[in-house]
Amino acid sequence: MWRRSLLDSDTQLNQQSYYEASVTRPPEAPPLQGTVQADVVVVGGGFAGLSAALELAQKGLSVALLEADRIGSGASGRNGGQAIVGYASGQGPFEQQLGAADAQRAWDLSLQAVDLIGQRIAEHGIDCDWQAGYTYVADSPRKARALRAECDDHSRRGVPCTWAEGVDVARFIDSPRYVAAFHEQRSGHLHPLKYALGLARAARAAGVQVFEHSPVTGLQRGATLVARTAQGQVRARFGVLAGNCTLPEFGPAVAPEITPRIMPVGTYIIGTDPLAPALCERLIPGNAAVCDNNFVLDYFRFSAERRLLFGGRVSYTTRTPPDLKGVMARRMAQVFPDLRGAAVPYVWGGFVDISMNRAPDFGRLGDNLYYLQGFSGHGVALTGLAGQLVAGAVAGQAGRFDLFTRLKHRTFPGGTLLRTPSLALGMLWYRLRDALG
């Protein structure tokens, strides 16, 4: 079955994670047992769920958070660690559906999402290796033209950018692959699992009850919500669903209305041994995070230990690509020939949730059940904002949250059996287009 293969693949993909190897987790929180009463039940212990729980508790509400595995065990603790302004969809869906003024409001909220990371790091003393700086690159003249348009749009919207092309690209990245680049200092990168564990620590300090190994298998709706796990239940006035693409794996009937609107997409990262400081400074001056503008993109950065963390390649079938480490290492060497043959002790991955139009999908189910999904690869920053917005909505201040609920989303074509192979076939076209420049 597809559902079981996703869980099996996801477990295997996290066996050689650099992030897991570089943290000391606190003792496991106990699973939920018996009945717990709370104002709000939050389902999911990643960035979105932790952010929502923290904000709700700070507003004086009692919160119970249910995590199916361990805190940050999903995409929030495995991703590329890049916190980026804007949205994976670009501004198109916002402008088409909301109009120019509200589309700009949404853009401004994405800037606040990045700033919120810094605020939380400072407020809660979270040591997560934050580094400001982001470089966007293009590997062909056609893509350079699109990148220049993106650079100009960033500047018009209040994010100062520096443009480079030709030999001038070496100011930001020393690679023969790229013909153009632009750089901005609003975005940046961090150690995502350290950040997730820091949010969890802050949430507990604010009074949130955290239960690990407590997947929600059923949810009774009504004036009082009842979230059921194998050994207990939470009764609450409000609920926040932040399980993303893993939510239906454990409880297919929890929210069947929204699960067809997102797809799990596998993405993968390798980590090298620590590199010489002078080499790191030459390859990426200023230690920015980097991402290209291909549809199937490469993204990379140096860790605090000067390991190159190189991500990219995707799977739309839930199956891990063969020879994953070799494929990724060869791709890394095309970008940085100096790293051909570098030792690669870490290779891992996970599943992100994408929506059809790549715009975030936030909303309500009835009067008291909220959901956050469809971050589409921009979740490091956007999840924090989402948690803040949904907490405001629960507390009766729904204006900013409702800006996103006005976005319309379609289900993926093909139904349960055909949507995954249909999407995989579509991706062949985009890969060919990327290859042709």
CORZIHU-V189946 format. One line per field, one symbol per residue. phi: phi as a letter, one per 20 degrees, with the letter a starting at -180 (. if undefined). psi: psi as a letter, one per 40 degrees, with the letter a starting at -180 (. if undefined). A space follows every 10 residues. Layout:
BEGIN
phi->???
psi->???
END
This chain:
BEGIN
phi->.fffffffff fffdfcefff fdcdffgfff ffcmddebfc dddpdegfff ffffffffen eecddddfcc gmfegfdcff mddcfncffm eggfffednf ffffgfffff ffffffgfff gffdmeecmf cfpbcdccdb gfffffffff gffgffendf cdebbmffff fdbebfeddb bccbdfeabb efffffffff fffffeofed celcfedbce eqgdecedcf cabddbfccc ecelfegffd cgefbffdff eccecfccbd cefgdfgfff fffcgnmfec bedffeedba aeffemeedd cqlccddmef gflgffffff fffffcgfef nffcfcbbar ddddegemef ddacdmeccd ccbmflndfg effffgffff ffffencegf ffgefffecd fffomfedff fffffffgff fffffen
psi->iddddddddd ddeedfhddd eeihiiihii ihhahhhidh hhhhfadddd ddddddddee ihhhhhhdbi heeaddeeae ehhhiaidea eddddddeid dddddddddd dddddddddd dddefhgffh hihhhhiiei dddddddddd ddddddeehh ihiiibdede ddhghedhei iiiiediaii hddddddddd dddddeehhh hifghheihh iadhihhhad eaihhidiih hfebeededd gdedgeddde eiihhhiiii hiiiihdddd dddghefiii iifidgiiii iiidefhhhh iaiiheeehh iifddddddd dddddgdeeh eihgehhiaa hihiideeii giaihaeehi ihifdfefed dddddddddd ddddeegedd deddeehiii iiieaddedd dddddddddd ddddde.
END
